[in-house]
Amino acid sequence: MVTRRFFLKSSGLALVAFGAAPKALVRSVYAAEGGRRKTLVVVFQRGAMDGLNVVAPYGDPIYRRYRPTIALPSPKGGSNEAALDLDGYFGLHPALEPLLPLWKDRTLAAVQAVGSPDPTRSHFDAQDFMESGTPGLKATEDGWINRHLQATPVADATPFRAVSLTPTLPRSLAGRAPAVAMNSIREFDLRPSAGASVAHGFEGMYEAAVNDVLHGTGQETFEAVQFLKKSDPSRYVPAADVEYPRGRYGDSLKQIAQLIKADVGVEVAFTEIGGWDTHAAEGGVQGQLAQRLRELGQALSAFQRDLGDRMQDVALVTMTEFGRTVHENGNRGTDHGHASVSFVMGGDVRGGKVHGRWPGLEERSLYEARDLAVTTDFRDLLGEMLTRHLGDRDLAKVFPGYAVSPSRFPGVMRA
Amino acid sequence: MTSRLRCGPQLAAGLGRATSLVLALAIAAPAGATVRRPATADEDARIVHALSRLTFGPRPGDVEAVRAMGLERWIDQQLHPEKIADPDLAPRLASLSTLRMSTSEILKGYDPPPELKREIQKKRAELGDNASEEDMRKARRELAAEYKGQMAGPPKQVVDELQQAKLLRAVYSDRQLDEVLVDFWMNHFNVFAGKGQDKFLLTAYERDVIRPHAWGRFEDLLKATAESPAMLFYLDNWLSTDPSANPQDIRRAMAEEEGMAPRRPARGFGGFGRRRGFGSAPGMRPNGRPAAQQAKKAGLNENYAREIMELHTLGVDGGYTQKDVTEVARCLTGWTIGGLRRQDPHFVYLDAAHDHGDKVVLGHKIKSAGMKEGQGIIHMLATSPATAHFVSYKLARRFVADEPPASLVDRAAATFRKTDGDIREVVRTILTSPEFFAPESRQAKVKTPFEFVVSAVRASGADVSDATALTQRVAQMGMPLYQQQPPTGYKDTAEAWVSTSGLLARLNFALDLAAGRVRGVTVAAGGLAPRAGDGAMLADALAARLVPAGLSESTLKTLESQSGQGLDAARVAGLILGSPEFQRR
């Protein structure tokens, strides 16, 4: 923290001293470090996505038996009324069709049967355990991303080293290391009409409130506002042919792309998309799940095209708290289950492949005789991304109590 | 790893401050600074604290009023809202007509007629999969305009009015504790307005299910929510049936129940002989091949069974298993919604949909007994010691501190058990406890966005002619009213609401409110301290008026020095409403 404040203060001085444009200043910081920063983007799908209908094991006839009305039909030559073939066994939900080009050029991978070893089927607990990174332990105060920031201090970190495009700071980012949450870039400013005295007044009040939980937040807020003003990411509008889907989630990915393009020093970005709790009318090719997937896939595809070459430095991972029952329920939906699927995309990704050991759907292979078993602990997936993409060598700090070992990495990133 | 996440007892300092401030002023304050401290500082501090928890924040004059009445008497009065007249509220709500409508009237007036829905679906099919949401929105608007004469208003109006009413009640009702408690139960038994037809069911849910039982026995409240169409729909129990039941039998039974001829559902099992909307899940698209995709069987749905134990009664650590969830779901099969075809949804128990086998729940054998099984489950859960503890813990967390003292939770839980879940007595135990008034409890809670906005409006004595802009501000801070999707409801602890964007939104709201820049809200910042002059004196006078709990010395000092730069009353008031102290209660 001290270093960070020092950087900000001295960057202000540097501006005065050299009259340098802010962007040049920011770039110079990276140059010292040897080029552009790597960025990890985390998309949390809240509500528990049904991985079995997203990367569907159509090659196994049992799949259809469990799901007589909602199973995706086996691929029919690329028809959008059926699964889209991935590897002869798994098929992608047709609503994710915008992601197919990424799959083909091997910048998109899937990890099947990923999840948490904790048996809970409570959304609240399961999300909490995943975001804290300590399944089964409720006392953990900070989130896995924040512990990564703590474990890998960066001397020249900007206020935007960790940023969440959400109205409140998610559990994953909570903790001692500074992290910024924002609704939108545009709204991230104090009313200019209030004037400098008011701004100084707020800064003074929060700076002095040293014993208050709001103190740190206040400091981070004012620094981040100043910093963002200088780098002005809203200049980076997406290309004309890149259209993000409307809504909070599409907007958030668009703005993460803007922050990355503006070189504000984003190392980890977080966003979320809800609506996956498909107990009823989940459907197959059409239905609630299809709708959610359409939004998910369109935004990911737009993000990839929007960033273009910059995707070389970006890795994105999707996660969800658990999967859903192998059997469909009585309402063309599914209930809370265990393992689900994650997508990974980016330049360093070993794409075009369904990673992870497939546990199978036979009765004896199921978790508690009803759910897809977890064969990839989510910490091994995230650990691999942190190690291979962000160079974190201290995973013991990120996932305390869990011996993350490269031998268990699912192998989604080029080593 | 602490300071950012925990709210420590920092405002213990605030307590001792009454004296230290006087000292500090005597030594350091510029001549003329007039921060008056009442003679009975401790009693007033207790009053301010009680006001900050039993109400949505003190208004100008509230401290004096409670002092005149006596704190104990005032608390007792707030515990009996039915004895408070509250004459000024009704006129404020008069224009919000849907508040007084039955669900049936709301559906008839605001749910688009089936022909309109069909045309919208047709349009969607025409536009195809690649239609942007914007095109669809436009098409919907145009089609809706053609049907305008048949509808009392757009569907959105129902939730808009609920949101406005919630805000207006919180600002203006004299039954403040009632509003706080109703807010607590609405959050405890959260229902998401964004889930399909629930937007039309929430009005009756709050008015007829939550409010009448907010002060009664917990079991009655639990039962009322279990039988409410809003909850049955939100957590899918209305769809849950015995997997081996014949869907045709179920449809026939439902038709009989409704006194109508049986009818095939339009789509999916969801129909129960649906007339409008209820059969289609939110936003579900026509699949073009209804026969192929139609569900052929009924079945169990565990959603409500899990949440009634995890969130409504026992708590997640309440000692139940996945097997218990399934068994409770079986007991509750057949608890569903009738009257859909007449647009008059109400609870019915449909024996044909019920699983008649024996069950075992939490180690108790449940003999097959139809509807009585579900009633027995509700009784078992409502009277479990785990429930007494969990509900008491949540109430103490709301009223006292994010981590309420175990001693207090235990006593509240004991009251719960002793009084058969009498909510009023449990709340009384908490509000009259030494822990509640302990110095470390004061200013210990960070306000939620809703609490912050309402308390700022109350403190500034603002007049609200239209609450829409205020509810939008609350939504921008991350707390859209009636629109929390997960059944957990909104979080009630500091870490959920302490963030950079959240703080900026609060500061900007404080500035806008004080400057009169929030639509529909009139504030006369100058009038808050008419004779205060300017500079430090203005700052002190406004602070005393807006924050009876007091500001810290450092905040006051910053305020005084910035006010010395020639700030007007509106900007000074904005700074105070945005201060760290005003974010707490």
Boltz contact constraints between the chains, C-beta under 6 A:
constraints:
  - contact:
      token1: [A, 69]
      token2: [B, 295]
      max_distance: 6.0
  - contact:
      token1: [A, 122]
      token2: [B, 310]
      max_distance: 6.0
  - contact:
      token1: [A, 122]
      token2: [B, 316]
      max_distance: 6.0
  - contact:
      token1: [A, 123]
      token2: [B, 486]
      max_distance: 6.0
  - contact:
      token1: [A, 124]
      token2: [B, 488]
      max_distance: 6.0
  - contact:
      token1: [A, 125]
      token2: [B, 316]
      max_distance: 6.0
  - contact:
      token1: [A, 141]
      token2: [B, 1]
      max_distance: 6.0
  - contact:
      token1: [A, 141]
      token2: [B, 5]
      max_distance: 6.0
  - contact:
      token1: [A, 142]
      token2: [B, 1]
      max_distance: 6.0
  - contact:
      token1: [A, 167]
      token2: [B, 478]
      max_distance: 6.0
  - contact:
      token1: [A, 168]
      token2: [B, 478]
      max_distance: 6.0
  - contact:
      token1: [A, 168]
      token2: [B, 499]
      max_distance: 6.0
  - contact:
      token1: [A, 168]
      token2: [B, 502]
      max_distance: 6.0
  - contact:
      token1: [A, 169]
      token2: [B, 499]
      max_distance: 6.0
  - contact:
      token1: [A, 175]
      token2: [B, 1]
      max_distance: 6.0
  - contact:
      token1: [A, 176]
      token2: [B, 1]
      max_distance: 6.0
  - contact:
      token1: [A, 180]
      token2: [B, 500]
      max_distance: 6.0
  - contact:
      token1: [A, 181]
      token2: [B, 499]
      max_distance: 6.0
  - contact:
      token1: [A, 181]
      token2: [B, 500]
      max_distance: 6.0
  - contact:
      token1: [A, 181]
      token2: [B, 501]
      max_distance: 6.0
  - contact:
      token1: [A, 182]
      token2: [B, 501]
      max_distance: 6.0
  - contact:
      token1: [A, 183]
      token2: [B, 501]
      max_distance: 6.0
  - contact:
      token1: [A, 191]
      token2: [B, 508]
      max_distance: 6.0
  - contact:
      token1: [A, 191]
      token2: [B, 511]
      max_distance: 6.0
  - contact:
      token1: [A, 194]
      token2: [B, 511]
      max_distance: 6.0
  - contact:
      token1: [A, 197]
      token2: [B, 562]
      max_distance: 6.0
  - contact:
      token1: [A, 197]
      token2: [B, 565]
      max_distance: 6.0
  - contact:
      token1: [A, 197]
      token2: [B, 567]
      max_distance: 6.0
  - contact:
      token1: [A, 198]
      token2: [B, 571]
      max_distance: 6.0
  - contact:
      token1: [A, 201]
      token2: [B, 558]
      max_distance: 6.0
  - contact:
      token1: [A, 201]
      token2: [B, 562]
      max_distance: 6.0
  - contact:
      token1: [A, 201]
      token2: [B, 575]
      max_distance: 6.0
  - contact:
      token1: [A, 202]
      token2: [B, 507]
      max_distance: 6.0
  - contact:
      token1: [A, 202]
      token2: [B, 578]
      max_distance: 6.0
  - contact:
      token1: [A, 204]
      token2: [B, 558]
      max_distance: 6.0
  - contact:
      token1: [A, 205]
      token2: [B, 555]
      max_distance: 6.0
  - contact:
      token1: [A, 205]
      token2: [B, 558]
      max_distance: 6.0
  - contact:
      token1: [A, 205]
      token2: [B, 579]
      max_distance: 6.0
  - contact:
      token1: [A, 208]
      token2: [B, 554]
      max_distance: 6.0
  - contact:
      token1: [A, 209]
      token2: [B, 580]
      max_distance: 6.0
  - contact:
      token1: [A, 211]
      token2: [B, 10]
      max_distance: 6.0
  - contact:
      token1: [A, 212]
      token2: [B, 10]
      max_distance: 6.0
  - contact:
      token1: [A, 212]
      token2: [B, 580]
      max_distance: 6.0
  - contact:
      token1: [A, 213]
      token2: [B, 7]
      max_distance: 6.0
  - contact:
      token1: [A, 213]
      token2: [B, 494]
      max_distance: 6.0
  - contact:
      token1: [A, 213]
      token2: [B, 498]
      max_distance: 6.0
  - contact:
      token1: [A, 214]
      token2: [B, 580]
      max_distance: 6.0
  - contact:
      token1: [A, 214]
      token2: [B, 583]
      max_distance: 6.0
  - contact:
      token1: [A, 216]
      token2: [B, 4]
      max_distance: 6.0
  - contact:
      token1: [A, 217]
      token2: [B, 498]
      max_distance: 6.0
  - contact:
      token1: [A, 217]
      token2: [B, 503]
      max_distance: 6.0
  - contact:
      token1: [A, 220]
      token2: [B, 500]
      max_distance: 6.0
  - contact:
      token1: [A, 221]
      token2: [B, 500]
      max_distance: 6.0
  - contact:
      token1: [A, 221]
      token2: [B, 503]
      max_distance: 6.0
  - contact:
      token1: [A, 221]
      token2: [B, 504]
      max_distance: 6.0
  - contact:
      token1: [A, 224]
      token2: [B, 500]
      max_distance: 6.0
  - contact:
      token1: [A, 246]
      token2: [B, 133]
      max_distance: 6.0
  - contact:
      token1: [A, 274]
      token2: [B, 485]
      max_distance: 6.0
  - contact:
      token1: [A, 279]
      token2: [B, 236]
      max_distance: 6.0
  - contact:
      token1: [A, 279]
      token2: [B, 301]
      max_distance: 6.0
  - contact:
      token1: [A, 279]
      token2: [B, 303]
      max_distance: 6.0
  - contact:
      token1: [A, 280]
      token2: [B, 236]
      max_distance: 6.0
  - contact:
      token1: [A, 280]
      token2: [B, 239]
      max_distance: 6.0
  - contact:
      token1: [A, 280]
      token2: [B, 281]
      max_distance: 6.0
  - contact:
      token1: [A, 281]
      token2: [B, 281]
      max_distance: 6.0
  - contact:
      token1: [A, 281]
      token2: [B, 284]
      max_distance: 6.0
  - contact:
      token1: [A, 286]
      token2: [B, 285]
      max_distance: 6.0
  - contact:
      token1: [A, 286]
      token2: [B, 287]
      max_distance: 6.0
  - contact:
      token1: [A, 287]
      token2: [B, 284]
      max_distance: 6.0
  - contact:
      token1: [A, 288]
      token2: [B, 281]
      max_distance: 6.0
  - contact:
      token1: [A, 288]
      token2: [B, 284]
      max_distance: 6.0
  - contact:
      token1: [A, 291]
      token2: [B, 283]
      max_distance: 6.0
  - contact:
      token1: [A, 329]
      token2: [B, 299]
      max_distance: 6.0
  - contact:
      token1: [A, 329]
      token2: [B, 301]
      max_distance: 6.0
  - contact:
      token1: [A, 330]
      token2: [B, 241]
      max_distance: 6.0
  - contact:
      token1: [A, 330]
      token2: [B, 298]
      max_distance: 6.0
  - contact:
      token1: [A, 330]
      token2: [B, 299]
      max_distance: 6.0
  - contact:
      token1: [A, 331]
      token2: [B, 239]
      max_distance: 6.0
  - contact:
      token1: [A, 331]
      token2: [B, 301]
      max_distance: 6.0
  - contact:
      token1: [A, 332]
      token2: [B, 268]
      max_distance: 6.0
  - contact:
      token1: [A, 332]
      token2: [B, 295]
      max_distance: 6.0
  - contact:
      token1: [A, 335]
      token2: [B, 302]
      max_distance: 6.0
